Amino acid sequence: MNRRFLFVLGSSRSEGNTELLAREAAEQLPADVEQRWIDLAEHPLPDFEDLRHDSDHVRPTDGSTALLLDATLAATDIVIASPLYWYSLSAHTKRYLDHWSGWLRTPGINFKATLAGRTLWGVTALAHEESEVADPLIGTLNHSAAYMGMRFGGVLLGNGSRPGDVLHDLDALARAKTFFAQEPPLARFPYEAS
Ligand SMILES: Cc1cc2nc3c(=O)[nH]c(=O)nc-3n(C[C@H](O)[C@H](O)[C@H](O)COP(=O)(O)O)c2cc1C
């Protein structure tokens, strides 16, 4: 099956450090790998409404929710490109993941079975020099992938505050060159044996 990468951009500004770093990594993807880029600021999702225990979620047919659901189902690889906001995911990105909870219970799409075995990746820019402050974001993505039965490719981290700063983070640019070349394992919760 040809790889199809979906890049979900979750910054509150366009062409910021996260997107720049994601584009550096994406440049290395082979030409036959499809790339789709969706900016959540341009395609805002409504606040997630938790209907799980009241009634069935209904498959969205138009608007940003349908666009993102269809793009997510079609992707072999989902790249969450979120800046580090308060040590975790941006609100745009978190809302996208919250919608997964609805899609898990939407009849007729087999959301979990479809995503199982596919790969979740992260790209994030942060202002802090010490990258371990991004551990909450990394944990969120790893555990989400484990819950979904997905592979987890890890998070490509880059440093920067103002847009463009990340292009001076030479270590991050070097990591970007090979980031998507890995073959990631199935994600595991920390309490599971690897
Ligand atoms: C709402 C908000 C919260 C932030 N929280 C953090 C943080 O917790 N840790 C950090 O290192 N940088 C934090 N930053 C800085 C951004 O991560 C940094 O500017 C990054 O380069 C932004 O990525 P972008 O250019 O892709 O938007 C925050 C910025 C904003 C606007």
The ligand as a Tripos MOL2 file, in Angstrom:
@<TRIPOS>MOLECULE
LIG
   31    33     1     0     0
SMALL
NO_CHARGES

@<TRIPOS>ATOM
      1 C1          0.0220   29.8020   24.2540 C.3       1 LIG1
      2 C2          1.4990   29.5110   24.2110 C.ar      1 LIG1
      3 C3          2.0310   28.6250   25.1270 C.ar      1 LIG1
      4 C4          3.3910   28.3040   25.0680 C.ar      1 LIG1
      5 N1          3.8740   27.4010   25.9700 N.ar      1 LIG1
      6 C5          5.1760   27.0170   25.8970 C.ar      1 LIG1
      7 C6          5.6890   26.0180   26.7730 C.ar      1 LIG1
      8 O1          4.9850   25.4780   27.6100 O.2       1 LIG1
      9 N2          7.0060   25.6980   26.6790 N.ar      1 LIG1
     10 C7          7.8240   26.2670   25.7430 C.ar      1 LIG1
     11 O2          8.9970   25.9080   25.6810 O.2       1 LIG1
     12 N3          7.3550   27.1810   24.8580 N.ar      1 LIG1
     13 C8          6.0500   27.5780   24.9230 C.ar      1 LIG1
     14 N4          5.5540   28.5070   24.0240 N.ar      1 LIG1
     15 C9          6.4210   28.9980   22.9490 C.3       1 LIG1
     16 C10         6.1850   28.2540   21.6500 C.3       1 LIG1
     17 O3          6.2480   26.8480   21.8410 O.3       1 LIG1
     18 C11         7.2370   28.6480   20.6050 C.3       1 LIG1
     19 O4          7.1220   30.0340   20.3350 O.3       1 LIG1
     20 C12         7.1080   27.8700   19.3160 C.3       1 LIG1
     21 O5          8.1560   28.2150   18.4570 O.3       1 LIG1
     22 C13         5.7640   28.1750   18.6340 C.3       1 LIG1
     23 O6          5.6300   27.3450   17.5120 O.3       1 LIG1
     24 P1          5.0450   27.9080   16.1310 P.3       1 LIG1
     25 O7          6.0600   28.9260   15.6290 O.co2     1 LIG1
     26 O8          4.9400   26.7050   15.2660 O.co2     1 LIG1
     27 O9          3.7250   28.5360   16.4280 O.co2     1 LIG1
     28 C14         4.2290   28.8820   24.0850 C.ar      1 LIG1
     29 C15         3.6710   29.7960   23.1820 C.ar      1 LIG1
     30 C16         2.3270   30.1120   23.2380 C.ar      1 LIG1
     31 C17         1.7440   31.1050   22.2390 C.3       1 LIG1
@<TRIPOS>BOND
     1     1     2 1
     2     2     3 ar
     3     2    30 ar
     4     3     4 ar
     5     4     5 ar
     6     4    28 ar
     7     5     6 ar
     8     6     7 ar
     9     6    13 1
    10     7     8 2
    11     7     9 ar
    12     9    10 ar
    13    10    11 2
    14    10    12 ar
    15    12    13 ar
    16    13    14 ar
    17    14    15 1
    18    14    28 ar
    19    15    16 1
    20    16    17 1
    21    16    18 1
    22    18    19 1
    23    18    20 1
    24    20    21 1
    25    20    22 1
    26    22    23 1
    27    23    24 1
    28    24    25 2
    29    24    26 1
    30    24    27 1
    31    28    29 ar
    32    29    30 ar
    33    30    31 1
@<TRIPOS>SUBSTRUCTURE
     1 LIG1         1 GROUP 0 **** ****
